[in-house]
Amino acid sequence: VPDESHRAAIKGIGLDPVEAQPRQAFFFDTPDLALNRAGVVVRARRIQGGDADTVIKLRPVDPSTLDPELRRSAAFKVEVDVMPGGFVCSASFKGVCSGQEVLDVTSGAMPLRKLFSREQRDFYDAHAPAGLTMDKLVVLGPTFLLKARHQTKDFDRRITVEMWLYPDGGRILEISVKCAPKEFLEAGTGFRSYLAGRGIVFSADQAAKTKTSLEFFSAQLQQEKQEATAG
């Protein structure tokens, strides 16, 4: 949703901002984003209440290249994100941990690999660039975000709303729904019609939350390094 339409969009779908759950997203990559260039995303997320989760994600991915046994795992999923102007297929291997464990890792008190299951680490090793082990990754973040799931009376699917807030004042508002592949046309058409009826128009420039976070904190690291060298 375009920046100037955020307030109107939230009001238009009838979302009470108090419903939103605060979260922190930490990404892990090299300072020059070598993982991102290889299509691999490593993330940990703290959730209000002390819980947390982790994910190793491939984006983009060709589902036909994935191990069928892996696809049967309850912790593994393949999904397609569709947005104005395009789509991307991704594969995610999820895990759970505690919020304190995420803080321990990001403070340097615990190795990053301890956050992830053996199966997640194997998945990482199979797809990360050769020689780029988890102990070579740095913390990028956190990005603060608010997430809410909203069921409106006049639309038959639950809507997910995320507001990502960046340290420089930038923000991304994403409004989305999920559906099974066979429901795509019906769900997509109905959702766009619902939003249009409330005056909500998606921006042609779709800013990716992960990409924005990685690039922001990578640039911040580079600037800090230059300042330290100059000092």
Stockholm file with secondary structure:
# STOCKHOLM 1.0

chainA/1-231         VPDESHRAAIKGIGLDPVEAQPRQAFFFDTPDLALNRAGVVVRARRIQGGDADTVIKLRPVDPSTLDPELRRSAAFKVEVDVMPGGFVCSASFKGVCSGQEVLDVTSGAMPLRKLFSREQRDFYDAHAPAGLTMDKLVVLGPTFLLKARHQTKDFDRRITVEMWLYPDGGRILEISVKCAPKEFLEAGTGFRSYLAGRGIVFSADQAAKTKTSLEFFSAQLQQEKQEATAG
#=GR chainA/1-231 SS CCGGGHHHHHHHTTCCGGGCEEEEEEEEECTTCHHHHTTEEEEEEEETTTEEEEEEEESSCCGGGSCHHHHTSTTEEEEEEEETTEEEEEEEEEEEEEHHHHHHHHTTSSCGGGGSCHHHHHHHHHHSCTTCCGGGCEEEEEEEEEEEEECCTTSSSCEEEEEEECTTSCEEEEEECCCCGGGHHHHHHHHHHHHHTTTCCCCSSCCCHHHHHHHHHHHHHHHHHHHHHHC
#=GC SS_cons         CCGGGHHHHHHHTTCCGGGCEEEEEEEEECTTCHHHHTTEEEEEEEETTTEEEEEEEESSCCGGGSCHHHHTSTTEEEEEEEETTEEEEEEEEEEEEEHHHHHHHHTTSSCGGGGSCHHHHHHHHHHSCTTCCGGGCEEEEEEEEEEEEECCTTSSSCEEEEEEECTTSCEEEEEECCCCGGGHHHHHHHHHHHHHTTTCCCCSSCCCHHHHHHHHHHHHHHHHHHHHHHC
//
